[in-house]
Amino acid sequence: LNKIKRFTKPNVKFIVLYNTTKLSTFCSSKDKISNDQKSNVIYSIRCPGCNEEYVGKTDRCFITRMKEQGGKQDQPMYQHLSSCKLYLELIQLYGIVNATDIDLKAHFLNAVLRHSKIIDVNRHWSHLCFLEAYYIKKLKPKEFFSFFYNAEFGKRAK
């Protein structure tokens, strides 16, 4: 309104006939992003056998990272599941009940996807680094994962 007044004579008066209201004040105009599609997250994965917990961060899509954790042999959760005696016993019991050949890789991936969750979200990488350290200290993962924390980030775990 002030911009229009600059270009008119001083004695011209303006009357506002209506006010507009943003649509976003009533409801969101954007779709919510599902947890699987979120990025820049702190996540935890719990082992279904021994209940140990792994805490990590990613700036990529959460579901993509979980598929890596459960599908690649060099990932901490995959290595833990392949060496966790309690979890391997559960898989063997599953194989006996269902009388099928056991596909360990599929079981590892399924375990990671079912037992992972987003703990926190933040758009800034430096905040994610701090939050990851905070949640590692707060949740106190067991000894198995302290090796991975130390290898990736120096001696900050324990």
Steps between C-alpha positions, in 0.01 A plus 500: 500500500785738582663430165182596318470824700842612377375512143175687568408850606510574876127557534399158356366263766499122476249272663575131546186305415621158611790327672652181373584209723773257417380148438782369721334652808215249463691192388832403353527529125786249484488126542677358803813299431484144627770389744649269238566795270647741757864601483738666749400269782641332808381139510525195719487132411430238767620141466201266535721237663694674774326842501827688446447834331698676228471877458598674177436804286442550130443792268346270241159339479433295816371187321801498266734505798307222673524282189877551507521418873313173448632408157872577487752282679728790595226679700495487882148362540552230236820390674329498837205293378731250333692449826217529757440148632155580639381641167644208302317260733174686433555466127568128535178456698315688227649261242392194701143628540460595135706209360678723249854577403615808687609806299713683758538816294122538469460442875766760581336758274156425644633529856654840430188633326268380777714612794623839384353836592572868462603660827552860386503720190713808432594678178851603611779244478689643799184468713458140380856420610433644844162325530650167397763527773230604747278199421795260506581625850134497607407156360838343583536236229678183609862405440452351152418835344761701691758366252311661212453828683870515584606405147277762336527791743810458711479411868166655587303187597508306830 
